[in-house]
Amino acid sequence: MKKTIYIILAIGMFFGCEDFEDWNVDETNPSSVPASYLVTNAEKNLFTTMTSTSVNYNIFKLFAQYWNETQYTDEVNYDIRGRDIGGNFFLYLYRDVLNDLQEAKRLIDEDITLSSSYKSTQSGVLEVLEVYTWHVLVDTYGNIPYTESLLGVDNLTPVYDDDSEIYNDLFARLDNAIVQLNADSESFGSADLIYNGSTAQWIKFANSLKLKMAVRISDYDQDMAQQLASEAVSQGVLTSNTDNASFPFETAPPNTNPVWTSLVQSGRNDFVVANTFVDIISPLNDPRASVFMDDNVFPYEGGIYGTGSSYTDFTHIGDAWHTPDLEGIILSYDEVQFLLAEAVERGLVSGNAESFYQEGIRASITYWGGAQEDIDAYLAQSEVAYNAGNWKESIGVQKYIALYGRGFEAWSTWRLLDYPNTFIRPVISGEPVPRRYLYGNDEGDVNSVNYEAASTAMGGDLKSSRVFWDIVGQGN
């Protein structure tokens, strides 16, 4: 017995003198990480979420009727509830992008080793990324949690803010971010996988985002849109394909393009090109057609949108989307050129709309490997020639082709312009293209009061309800 007591006392004395501070450290899961790591992670998660074709959260390529499902056709018939698509997309942007960006901001603000200039530039980059993410959420749902969001356990039932008021605040935040960005100071260096630390390119991105958002609200508030668009253009938008906001996915998992994951790594054959897209691009002798679509069936034949389509009998998605390291893009030079053409026609900025329109086409064909003679031949066609009398159709159709694969942006542009006007109702559901995502399936239970208020303000939590800039009679 004594021997046992002595052993216990000896152990107690040993551990009583021992400092345990270093014992309770999980070296494989650090309790804190550098801000640069969070930036890299947020960028990857943002591009993965926006690029993906997962039917669990991103079905924008189906909304844009680029692709059709082969066997399982719930999503192509706009079933958003079955997989809680609205809840998942909402979660991934809040949890995996905005939370990381907010934490990175906190770390930078508390870092006494950073110079004021360096701190300002890094904070500016984070703010631009946040504004981009917030604008996606507003454009997807309308009213969303904003002023009371990202508070964790301090507020588990945030209010939903008015979508137009959020946009107003985002414009103010974007202006502040542009001021914070110092072109003479690098931001995050190689940790920034979008622009590799180039502050000058972040400034162009910020101004281009401002232009895009200004065009979005032009039917809602023409005067405000004109002021914001003019400011954006005067301060400098994207000027070439090298300015594209792109992400360098890699050749090996887990950092591959998520479309490759769905089309190749999964071993499934879930998608073919939709007839709606084929019927638009095929008659135009478009040099990008052989990139966007495979020649397994020729002439191209798209699967009838909204119905099950045999994978072997219809046109497959092009080889580029079967490549693991195809870069992801969230904002591009060709897109900006089409935005400038639209801004001119809307009276927001001065310039030649036709020239911007043609440059948008030229930039897109160049990006996808087309030669100058391809561009000249394409632009020479009467079907492609700019029609100032119906500029919405000209811009809407050609921008839609240029945005191929970028479902969110194509769907958002369609909501604003009502072109292409050849979208069809899927045979099974017979529903029109949704105007918005539905809120998450559980939101009515876990945040019932605020959910009901938001739903009422939106005219109901319906696929037919509209975000504030999607004006009835302006477009469709």
Residue pairs with C-beta under 8 A, 6 or more apart in sequence:
25 31
32 107
34 107
35 103
35 104
35 105
35 107
35 108
35 111
35 122
35 188
36 104
36 188
36 189
36 191
37 191
38 100
38 101
38 103
38 104
38 107
39 100
39 101
39 104
39 125
39 126
39 129
39 188
39 191
39 192
40 191
40 192
40 193
41 96
41 100
42 96
42 97
42 100
42 101
42 104
42 129
43 129
43 192
43 193
43 194
43 247
44 193
44 247
44 255
45 92
45 96
45 97
45 100
46 93
46 97
46 129
46 132
46 133
46 330
47 247
47 249
47 328
47 330
48 258
48 328
49 57
49 58
49 89
49 92
49 93
49 96
49 97
50 58
50 136
50 328
50 330
50 408
51 58
51 247
51 257
51 258
51 259
51 328
52 58
52 258
52 259
52 262
53 59
53 61
53 67
53 258
53 259
53 262
53 263
53 271
53 407
54 258
54 262
55 69
55 72
55 74
55 75
55 83
55 85
55 270
56 83
56 85
56 88
57 83
57 85
57 88
57 89
57 92
58 85
58 89
58 407
58 408
59 75
59 76
59 80
59 85
59 407
60 407
60 408
60 410
60 411
61 67
61 405
61 407
62 68
62 69
62 75
62 76
62 407
63 78
63 407
63 411
63 433
63 434
64 400
64 403
64 407
64 410
64 411
64 414
65 274
65 276
65 277
65 305
65 423
65 424
65 433
66 273
66 274
66 277
66 404
66 405
66 407
66 410
67 271
67 272
67 273
67 274
67 277
67 317
68 76
68 271
68 272
68 273
68 274
68 275
68 302
68 303
68 304
68 305
68 306
68 307
68 309
68 314
69 75
69 76
69 270
69 271
69 308
69 309
70 269
70 270
70 271
70 272
70 303
70 308
70 309
70 310
70 311
71 270
71 308
72 270
73 306
73 307
73 308
73 426
73 428
74 82
74 83
75 83
75 85
76 305
76 306
76 426
77 306
77 426
77 428
77 429
77 431
78 426
78 429
78 431
78 433
78 434
78 463
79 429
80 86
80 434
80 437
80 438
80 463
81 438
81 441
84 440
84 441
84 442
85 437
85 438
86 141
86 437
86 438
86 439
86 440
86 441
87 439
87 440
87 441
87 442
87 443
88 440
89 140
89 437
90 137
90 141
90 144
90 437
90 439
90 440
91 440
93 133
93 136
93 137
94 137
94 149
94 150
97 129
97 133
98 130
98 133
98 134
98 149
98 150
99 150
101 126
101 129
101 130
101 133
102 130
102 150
104 126
105 123
105 126
105 127
108 114
108 119
108 122
108 123
108 126
109 119
109 123
111 119
114 122
117 182
117 184
117 185
118 185
118 186
120 180
120 181
120 182
120 185
121 180
121 181
121 182
121 185
121 186
121 187
121 199
122 187
122 188
123 177
123 180
124 177
124 178
124 179
124 180
124 181
124 182
124 187
124 199
124 202
124 206
125 177
125 181
125 187
125 188
125 192
125 199
125 202
127 173
127 174
127 176
127 177
127 180
128 174
128 177
128 181
128 202
128 205
128 206
128 209
130 173
131 170
131 173
131 174
131 177
131 206
131 209
132 209
132 330
132 331
134 146
134 166
134 170
135 167
135 170
135 209
135 213
136 408
137 144
138 144
138 163
138 166
138 167
138 170
138 467
139 216
139 408
139 412
139 467
140 408
140 436
140 437
141 163
141 436
141 437
141 439
141 467
142 163
142 436
142 454
142 458
142 465
142 466
142 467
142 468
143 160
143 161
143 162
143 163
143 454
143 457
143 458
144 160
144 161
144 163
144 166
144 454
145 158
145 159
145 160
145 161
145 450
146 160
146 161
146 166
146 169
147 158
147 159
147 161
148 155
148 158
148 159
149 158
151 158
156 446
156 447
157 446
157 447
157 449
157 450
158 447
158 450
159 450
159 453
160 450
160 451
160 453
160 454
160 457
162 457
162 468
163 467
163 468
164 217
164 220
164 468
164 469
167 213
167 216
167 217
167 468
167 469
170 213
171 210
171 213
171 228
174 206
174 209
174 210
174 213
175 210
175 231
177 206
178 203
178 206
178 207
178 210
178 235
181 187
181 199
181 202
181 203
181 206
182 199
183 199
183 200
183 203
184 199
185 199
186 197
186 198
186 199
187 195
187 197
187 198
187 199
187 202
188 197
189 196
189 197
190 196
190 197
191 197
193 247
193 248
194 205
194 245
194 246
194 247
195 201
195 202
195 205
195 245
201 243
203 235
203 236
204 236
204 237
204 238
204 239
204 243
205 238
205 243
205 245
205 331
207 232
207 233
207 235
207 236
207 237
208 232
208 237
208 238
208 331
208 336
208 339
209 331
210 228
210 229
210 231
210 232
211 228
211 229
211 232
211 233
211 237
211 336
211 339
211 340
211 343
212 331
212 335
212 336
212 339
213 228
214 224
214 225
214 226
214 228
214 229
214 232
214 343
214 348
215 225
215 229
215 339
215 342
215 343
215 346
215 348
215 416
216 412
216 416
216 469
217 224
217 225
217 468
217 469
218 225
218 226
218 229
218 343
218 346
218 348
219 416
219 469
219 471
219 474
219 475
220 468
220 469
220 471
222 346
222 347
225 346
225 348
226 347
226 348
226 349
229 343
229 348
229 349
230 348
230 349
233 340
233 343
233 349
237 336
237 340
238 244
238 331
238 332
238 333
238 336
239 333
240 333
240 363
241 332
241 333
241 334
241 363
241 366
241 367
243 333
244 329
244 331
244 332
244 333
244 367
245 329
245 330
245 331
245 332
246 327
246 328
246 329
246 330
246 332
247 327
247 328
247 329
247 330
248 325
248 327
249 255
249 256
249 257
249 260
249 324
249 325
249 326
249 327
249 328
250 256
250 324
250 325
251 324
251 325
252 324
253 261
253 265
253 324
256 265
256 324
256 325
257 321
257 323
257 324
257 325
257 326
257 327
257 328
259 321
259 326
259 405
260 321
260 322
260 323
260 324
260 326
262 268
262 270
262 271
263 270
263 271
263 317
263 321
263 322
264 322
264 324
269 311
271 317
272 302
272 303
272 309
272 311
272 314
272 315
272 316
272 317
273 292
273 293
273 300
273 302
273 303
273 314
273 315
273 316
273 317
274 302
274 303
274 305
275 301
275 302
275 303
275 304
275 305
276 302
276 305
276 420
276 422
276 423
276 424
277 292
277 302
277 404
278 293
278 300
278 301
278 302
278 315
279 302
279 422
280 397
280 400
280 401
280 420
280 422
281 288
281 289
281 292
281 293
281 300
281 401
282 289
282 299
282 300
283 383
284 378
284 381
284 383
284 384
284 401
285 377
285 378
285 381
286 378
286 401
287 365
287 368
287 370
287 374
287 375
287 377
287 378
288 364
288 365
288 368
288 370
288 401
288 404
289 300
290 318
291 318
291 319
291 320
291 368
291 369
292 317
292 318
292 320
292 368
292 404
292 405
293 300
293 315
293 316
293 317
293 318
294 315
294 316
294 317
294 318
294 319
296 312
296 315
296 316
297 313
297 314
297 315
297 316
300 315
301 313
301 314
301 315
302 314
302 315
303 309
303 310
303 314
303 315
304 427
305 424
305 426
306 424
306 425
306 426
306 427
306 428
306 429
307 426
307 427
307 428
320 326
321 405
329 406
332 363
332 367
333 363
334 359
334 360
334 361
334 363
334 364
334 367
334 402
335 360
335 399
335 402
335 403
335 409
336 360
337 356
337 357
337 359
337 360
337 363
338 356
338 357
338 360
338 395
338 398
338 399
338 402
340 349
340 351
340 353
340 356
341 353
341 354
341 356
341 357
341 360
341 391
341 395
342 353
342 391
342 395
342 417
343 349
343 351
344 350
344 351
344 352
344 353
344 356
345 353
345 388
345 391
345 395
353 386
353 388
353 391
354 386
354 388
357 386
357 394
357 395
357 398
358 379
358 386
360 398
360 399
360 402
361 375
361 378
361 379
361 384
361 398
361 402
362 375
362 379
363 402
364 401
364 402
365 374
365 375
365 378
366 375
370 378
378 384
379 385
384 398
386 394
387 393
387 394
392 417
392 418
392 419
392 475
393 419
393 421
395 417
395 419
396 413
396 414
396 417
396 418
396 419
396 420
396 421
397 419
397 420
399 410
399 413
400 410
400 413
400 414
400 419
400 420
403 409
403 410
403 413
404 410
411 433
414 420
414 423
414 433
415 435
415 466
415 467
415 470
415 475
415 476
416 469
416 470
416 475
417 475
418 475
418 476
423 433
425 431
425 432
431 463
432 464
434 463
434 464
435 463
435 464
435 465
435 466
435 467
435 470
436 458
436 463
436 465
436 466
436 467
437 463
438 461
438 462
438 463
439 451
439 454
439 455
439 461
443 451
444 451
444 452
451 461
454 461
455 461
458 465
459 465
459 466
466 472
